[in-house]
């Protein structure tokens, strides 16, 4: 049974805060422009296309890194470097005026590229290495950053356009400043308090003190060595049918959740709610609360019962959301949004938790380095697909995007039912036997 408590230890909590604030930066500097600033910088479809291209380039970067990720000696330092670069381009998103639209779009492209590699890939590896058994609970907490950030969209937009009637100049930099400062604080926390492994700073995996420091150190050294000779090479990973059966649903969940999240304002606005009204604010607050609870709940289910079961619940909610959203009335929209919100926060949990659970710890970085790009590829096209469907009739029409969400959920359910964790173990045994590696440790969480 995997641990359910949230006693992560001081440095473990520092990692949680670091990942949480990185996710806030990701949402703020990729999603908010598409939602609140699109009219200033080229329109929602234009920005969603730029986002898609940037994430696609990020996938290429991740695949290049994946070939030797087990040999990278300092994952934490690489993450800090990428975080600093992300904040440099974030300054460009904040400060470049709308009159310099082409330059702003180029900087936005680079920001999306660096921030996605930083916060969804590199920090994800750290979480897998610090919390191999408790990853579901940890990810359930850190992905609460998504609803929290989305709930801040309304106040952010209000601050941007507060003085437009008199100054005619949007206050983008001032509106972004609190998020920028918080993101920089997260990077400082990561730089000061974290290492690649908890054992390197006097801690234990999963904050588990039932083993001695000497045993923990020996386990870490053996794992570092084994990562250099992982049997899950790029070729072996990509030819595994179960790799695809679990990676594609992860991506489809992200396609639906991220795509819909980038058009929240337009979807709710299509029912007559202006983003400046109290009613709109109440709807956004309600979605944020449900998303936070859903992220935590599915994270706990992930830890206790396994990633596959948690994902099945998520994709069933995806199907229900699609059905109710396609009905076209405001009451059914609320049901659809509620279901969407439950799986929205959890959608980003599964790339880390699934890679840790169904593959060995020594193979996790290499497998995750392939799972994440596949999921990111589908995530990348989400905003563009949803925007095209939403505005296909000119005025925003949420029915088509929700139908897309429902179809993605149905496809994901079929794939997950075909996914066999035991078959991953059998394949792992075959590769390890061929490589002359021992089979003494059973993969954790095969269920």
Residue pairs with C-beta under 8 A, 6 or more apart in sequence:
1 304
2 133
2 134
2 136
2 303
2 304
2 445
3 133
3 134
3 137
3 206
3 208
3 303
4 137
4 300
4 303
4 304
6 137
6 141
7 207
8 15
8 16
8 131
8 134
8 138
8 207
9 198
9 203
9 204
9 207
10 193
11 193
11 194
11 198
11 201
11 203
12 130
12 131
12 198
12 203
12 207
14 189
14 190
14 193
14 194
15 126
15 127
15 130
15 190
15 193
15 194
16 138
16 141
16 142
17 186
17 189
18 123
18 186
18 187
18 189
18 190
18 194
19 119
19 123
19 126
19 127
19 142
19 145
20 141
20 142
20 144
20 145
20 186
21 145
21 182
21 183
21 185
21 186
21 189
22 83
22 115
22 118
22 119
22 123
22 183
22 186
23 119
23 142
23 143
23 145
23 146
23 149
23 348
24 145
24 148
24 149
24 179
24 182
24 183
24 186
25 86
25 87
25 90
25 115
25 119
25 179
25 182
25 183
25 186
26 115
26 116
26 119
26 120
27 145
27 146
27 149
27 150
27 261
28 149
28 152
28 156
28 176
28 179
28 183
29 86
29 89
29 90
29 93
29 111
29 112
29 115
29 179
30 51
30 111
30 112
30 115
30 116
31 149
31 150
31 153
31 258
31 261
31 262
32 153
32 156
33 41
33 47
33 93
33 108
34 44
34 47
34 48
34 51
34 262
34 263
34 383
34 387
35 153
35 157
35 262
35 263
35 264
35 265
35 266
36 153
36 156
36 157
36 160
36 265
36 275
37 160
37 170
37 172
38 44
38 46
38 47
40 98
40 170
40 172
41 47
41 98
41 101
41 104
41 105
41 108
42 101
42 105
44 262
44 263
44 266
44 387
44 391
45 384
45 387
45 388
45 391
46 105
47 105
47 108
48 262
48 383
48 384
48 386
48 387
49 384
50 105
50 108
50 109
50 112
51 112
51 262
51 380
51 383
51 384
52 380
52 381
52 383
52 384
53 109
54 108
54 109
54 110
54 111
54 112
54 113
54 116
54 380
55 112
55 113
55 116
55 376
55 377
55 379
55 380
56 377
56 380
57 113
58 112
58 113
58 114
58 116
58 117
58 121
58 373
58 376
58 380
59 373
59 376
59 377
59 380
61 113
61 117
62 117
62 121
62 369
62 372
62 373
62 376
63 369
63 370
63 373
65 72
65 121
65 369
66 234
66 366
66 369
66 370
66 373
67 234
69 125
69 365
69 366
69 369
70 227
70 228
70 230
70 365
70 366
71 227
71 228
72 78
74 196
75 122
75 125
75 126
75 129
75 196
75 365
76 126
76 190
76 194
76 195
76 196
78 122
79 118
79 122
79 123
79 126
79 190
80 187
80 190
80 191
82 114
82 117
82 118
82 122
83 118
83 119
83 183
83 186
83 187
83 190
84 187
85 114
85 118
86 111
86 114
86 115
86 118
86 119
86 183
87 180
87 183
87 184
87 187
89 107
89 110
89 111
89 114
89 115
90 111
90 115
90 176
90 180
90 183
91 180
92 104
92 107
92 108
92 110
92 111
93 104
93 107
93 108
93 111
93 172
93 176
94 172
94 173
94 176
94 177
94 180
95 172
95 173
96 103
96 104
96 107
97 104
98 104
98 170
116 376
120 348
120 351
120 372
120 376
121 368
121 369
121 372
123 190
124 351
124 352
124 368
124 372
125 364
125 365
125 368
125 369
126 194
126 196
127 135
127 138
127 139
127 142
127 352
128 135
128 352
128 355
128 356
128 361
128 364
128 365
128 368
129 196
129 197
129 205
129 361
129 364
129 365
130 197
130 198
130 203
130 205
130 206
131 137
131 138
131 205
131 206
132 205
132 206
132 356
132 361
132 364
132 444
133 205
133 206
133 208
133 303
133 444
133 445
134 206
134 207
134 303
135 302
135 303
135 352
135 353
135 356
135 357
136 299
136 300
136 301
136 302
136 303
136 304
136 307
136 310
136 349
136 353
137 299
137 300
137 302
137 303
138 299
139 299
139 302
139 348
139 349
139 350
139 352
139 353
140 295
140 296
140 297
140 298
140 299
140 300
140 302
140 303
140 346
140 349
141 295
141 296
141 299
143 295
143 299
143 345
143 346
143 347
143 348
143 349
144 291
144 292
144 295
144 296
144 345
146 261
146 291
146 295
146 344
146 345
146 348
147 287
147 288
147 289
147 290
147 291
147 292
147 295
147 341
147 344
147 345
148 288
148 292
150 261
150 264
150 284
150 287
150 288
150 291
151 284
151 285
151 287
151 288
152 179
153 264
153 265
153 284
154 275
154 280
154 281
154 284
156 175
156 176
156 179
157 175
157 265
157 275
158 276
159 171
159 174
159 175
160 170
160 171
160 172
160 175
161 170
161 171
162 171
163 169
163 171
164 170
193 201
194 201
195 201
197 205
197 220
197 224
198 204
198 205
198 207
199 205
199 213
199 216
199 217
199 219
199 220
200 220
202 213
204 211
204 213
204 216
205 216
205 219
211 219
223 361
223 362
226 362
226 437
227 362
227 363
227 365
227 366
229 435
229 437
230 362
230 363
230 366
231 363
231 428
231 431
231 432
231 434
231 435
231 437
232 359
232 363
232 366
232 367
232 428
232 431
233 366
234 370
236 431
237 243
237 366
237 367
237 370
238 370
240 424
240 427
241 423
242 358
242 419
242 420
242 421
242 423
242 424
242 427
243 367
243 370
243 371
244 374
244 415
245 415
245 416
245 418
245 419
246 307
246 308
246 311
246 354
246 358
246 371
246 415
246 416
246 419
247 370
247 371
247 374
247 375
248 374
248 378
248 411
248 412
248 415
249 311
249 315
249 411
249 412
249 413
249 415
249 416
250 311
250 347
250 350
250 351
250 354
250 371
250 374
250 375
251 374
251 375
251 376
251 377
251 378
251 379
252 315
252 378
252 408
252 409
252 411
252 412
253 311
253 314
253 315
253 318
253 343
253 347
253 350
253 408
253 412
254 347
254 348
254 375
254 376
254 378
254 379
254 382
255 378
255 379
255 381
255 382
255 385
255 408
256 318
256 321
256 340
256 343
256 347
256 382
256 404
256 405
256 408
256 409
257 340
257 343
257 344
257 347
257 348
257 382
258 347
258 379
258 382
258 383
259 382
259 383
259 384
259 385
259 386
259 387
259 401
259 404
260 267
260 340
260 344
260 382
260 386
260 401
260 405
261 344
262 382
262 383
262 386
262 387
263 383
263 386
263 387
263 390
263 396
263 401
264 284
264 287
265 275
266 390
266 391
266 396
267 333
267 390
267 396
267 398
267 401
268 275
268 280
268 283
268 284
269 275
269 280
269 396
270 395
270 396
270 397
270 398
271 330
271 333
273 279
273 280
273 283
274 280
283 337
287 337
287 338
287 341
290 338
290 341
290 342
291 341
291 342
291 344
291 345
292 345
293 342
294 341
294 342
294 343
294 344
294 345
294 346
295 344
295 345
295 346
295 349
296 345
297 342
297 346
298 310
298 313
298 314
298 342
298 343
298 345
298 346
298 349
299 310
299 346
299 349
299 353
301 309
301 310
301 313
302 309
302 310
302 346
302 349
302 350
302 353
303 353
305 447
306 357
306 421
306 445
306 447
307 350
307 353
307 354
307 357
307 358
307 445
308 354
308 416
308 419
308 421
308 447
310 346
310 349
310 350
310 353
311 350
311 354
311 412
311 416
312 413
312 416
312 417
314 342
314 343
314 346
314 347
314 350
315 343
315 409
315 410
315 412
315 413
315 416
316 409
316 413
317 339
317 340
317 342
317 343
317 409
318 339
318 340
318 343
318 405
318 406
318 408
318 409
318 412
319 406
319 409
319 410
319 413
320 335
320 336
320 339
321 336
321 337
321 339
321 340
321 343
321 402
321 405
321 406
321 409
322 336
322 402
322 403
322 404
322 405
322 406
322 407
322 408
322 409
323 336
323 406
324 332
324 333
324 335
324 336
324 339
324 402
325 332
325 333
325 336
325 337
325 340
325 398
325 399
325 401
325 402
325 403
325 405
325 406
326 399
326 402
326 403
326 406
327 336
327 399
328 398
328 399
333 398
336 402
340 405
351 368
351 371
351 372
351 375
352 368
354 371
355 364
355 367
355 368
355 371
355 372
356 364
356 368
357 421
357 444
357 445
357 446
358 421
358 424
358 443
358 445
358 446
359 367
359 424
359 428
359 443
360 428
360 441
360 443
363 428
385 404
386 401
386 404
389 400
389 401
389 404
390 396
390 397
390 398
390 400
390 401
391 397
392 400
421 445
421 446
421 447
422 446
424 443
424 446
425 442
425 443
425 446
428 443
429 439
432 438
432 439
433 439
